[in-house]
Amino acid sequence: MTREEIVARITDGGSRDLSGVDLHSVDLRGVDLRGANFARANLQGANLAEVDLTGAVLVDANLCGATLSDANLSSADLGNANCLRTGAGESPVILVRADLTGANLLGCNLANADLTEANLTGAMLREANLASARLTGATLDRAVLDGTNLRHARLEGTSLRGADLATADLTRAICRGADFSGAMLHRANLEQSDLTAASLDGADLSEADLECADLRRASFRNAILFRADFDGARIEGALFQEANRTGACNLKG
């Protein structure tokens, strides 16, 4: 379908059911697609920049290489959507500054995606794949990320206040200056991650793996560090005032 055909179809109260439709490389920049159904649709390489997708359904949709910069996806359902690069030379999905407030991204494949400065406040990202994703400056306050793959992800200056990252994998993630205040990181894997100058005040890091992590100048005030493993971690200048260090392994100073 072309842009003109889609606009004509949804205009004047027409059907917004585009489930299973092939929309490969279609240009829908700026179109109002609130509440549209794109379940199982092929949106590979589509231009969805500045599109209003509030409450839209994109379950099992193919978004490989799609551009959604400045799009509004608040309360949208992207459960199991595929945003992964499928071959050499293909670009990852672009969600720069996208509004994904409260969106459902359960199990969504966002590996390599660019979510720079995106708003994912309260989003559901349980068991999603965000490996090597760029989340620099993004907001994930109160987001659900338990069991999520964040290996090698870039989280510089990212806000994850009150987020649930229990059992999440942040191996070698770059989290310089990130805010994990009050976050749940129980049994999270932070091995070899860069948490330089990050805030983990009040966070629950019980049984977390911080082996060989860079924690210089990080703040752990009032954090729960029960049985957390700090073997080989760099902690110069880190703050641990009022932290519960009971049973913490290899934490000196």
N, C-alpha and C positions, 0 to 999 in steps of 0.2 A: 504494500500500500504506500502511496505517496503522502506527503504532508497535506496536500490539498484534500485528498480523499478522507484522511483521518479527521481533519478539521470539519469537513462537511458532515461526517458521520456523527460527531459529537455535538455539533451546533444545534441550538434550538431544542434541547432536551432529547437529542438522539441517543442511541446506544453508546455506552462507554465500555462495552465488553469487547476487549481486544485480546482475549485469552487465546493463546496458541498461534497468534498471527505473526507472520514473518515481517519484521520491521527493520531488517538489517540495514544499517547506515542511514536510516531516515533522519531528516533534520526537523526536529520539533522544538527548536529553541523558542522559549517564551510562551509556549502553548499552555492553556489552562486544562489540566488533566486530572483535576481533583476527583478522587473516588473511582478513577478508571481501573479496569481489571486487565492487567497484563500477565496474568498467571500463565506460565509456560511459553510466553512470547519470546521471540528472538529479537533482542535489541542490541545485538552485537554491533559495535562501532557507531551506535546511534548518537545523535547530538541532542541531549536533553538539558542543556544548560539553561538556567533560569526558568525551568518548567515548574509549574505548581502541581505536585503529585501528592498533596495532602490526602491521607487516607487511602491512597492507591494500593492495589494488590499486585505485587510482583513476585509472588511465590513461584519458585522453580524457573524464574525468568533467566535468560542468558543476557548478561550485561557486560560481557567481555569487551574491553576497549571502548565502552560507552563514556560519554562526557556528561557529568551531572553537576558541573560547577555552579554554585549559587542556586541550585534547585531546592525546592521545599518538599521534603519527604517526611514531614512530621506525621507521626501515627501511621506511616505506611507499613505494609507487611512485605518484607523481603525474605521471608523464611526460605532457606535453602537456595536462594538465588546464587548464580554462578558469576563471579566477577573476576575470575582468574584468567591470566594470559594463557592462551591455548597454543601458541607457537612462537617461534623466533620472529622478532621484528614487530610483534603485536604490542600495543600499548595497554597498560593496566587501566582499570576503570578510574575515572577522575571524579572525585566528590569534594573538591576544594570548596570550603565555606558552605557546603550543603547543610541544610537543616534536617537532621534525622532525629529530632526530639521524640522520645517515646516510640521510635520505630522498632519493629520486630525484625531482627537480623539473625534469628536463631539458626545456627548451623550454616550461616551464609559464608560463601567462599570469597573473601576479600583479600586474598594474598596479593601482595605488591600494590594494592590500591593506594591512591593518593587522597587522603582524608585531611589534608592540611587545614587547620582552623575550622574543621567541621563541628557542628553541634550535635552531640550524641547523648545529651542529657537524658538519663532514664531509659536509654535504649536497651533492648534485649539482645545480647550478643553471646549468649551461652553456647559454648562449643563451636563458635565461629572460627574461621581460619583467617587470621590477620598477620600471618607470617610475612616479614619484610614490608609491612604496610607503613606508609608515612602518615603519622598522626600528630605531627608537630603543631603545637599551639591549639590542638583540638580540645573540646570540652566533653568529658565522659563522666561527669558527676552523677553518682547514684546509678550508673550503668551496671548491668549484670553481665559479667565476663567470666563467670566460673567455668573452668575447663577450657578456656579459649587459648588458641595458639597465637602467641605474640612474639615468637622467636624472631630475633633480629629486627623487630619493629622499631621505628623511630618515634619516641615520645618526648622529645625535648619541649619543655615548657607546657606539657599537657596537664590538664586538670582532671584528676580521677578521685575527687573528694567523695568519700562514702561509697565508692564503687565496690562491687563484689568480684574479687579476682581469686577466690579460693581455687586452688589446684591449677591456676592458669600457668602457662609456660612462657616465661619472659627471658629465656636463655639468651644471653648476649644482646638484649634489648638496650637501646640507648635512651635513657630516661633522665638526662641531665636537666636539673631544675624542675622536674615534674612534681606535681602535688598529689600525694597519696594520703592526705590527712584523713583519718577515720576509715580508711579502706580496709576491706577484708582480704588478707593475703595468706590465709591459712593454707599451709602446704604448697604455696606457690613456688615455682622454680625460677629463681633469680640468679642462677649461676652465671658468672662472668658478665653480668649486666652492669651498665654504667649508670649509677644513681648519684653521681656527683652533684652536691648541693640540692638534692631532692628533699622534699618534706614528707616524712612518714609519721608525723605526730599523731598519736592516738590510733595508729594502724595496728591491726592484728596480724602479726607475722609468726604466729605459733607454728612450729615445725616447718617453717619456710627454709628453702635452700639458698643461701647467699654465698656459697662457696666461690672464692676468687672474684667477688663483685667489687666494684669501685664505689666505696661509700664515703669518700672524702667530703667533708663539710656537710654531709647529710644530717638531717635532724630526726631523731627517734624519740622525742619527748613523749612520755606517757604511752609509749608503744608496748605491745605485748610481744615479747621475744622468747616465749617459752619453747625450749628445745629447738630454737632456730640454729642453723649451722652457718657459722661465720668463718669457716676454715679458709685461710688464704685471702680473706677480704681485706681491703685497704680501708682503714677507719680513721686516718689522720684528720683531726678537726671535726669529727662527727660528734653529735650531741646526744647523750643518752639520759638526760635528767628525768627522774621519776619513771623510767622505763622498767617494766617487769622483765628482768633478765634471768629469771629462775630456769635453770636447766639449759641455758643458751650454751652452745658448743663453740669453743675456740674464740670466744669474745673476751679480749683483754682490754684493760684500761678502764 
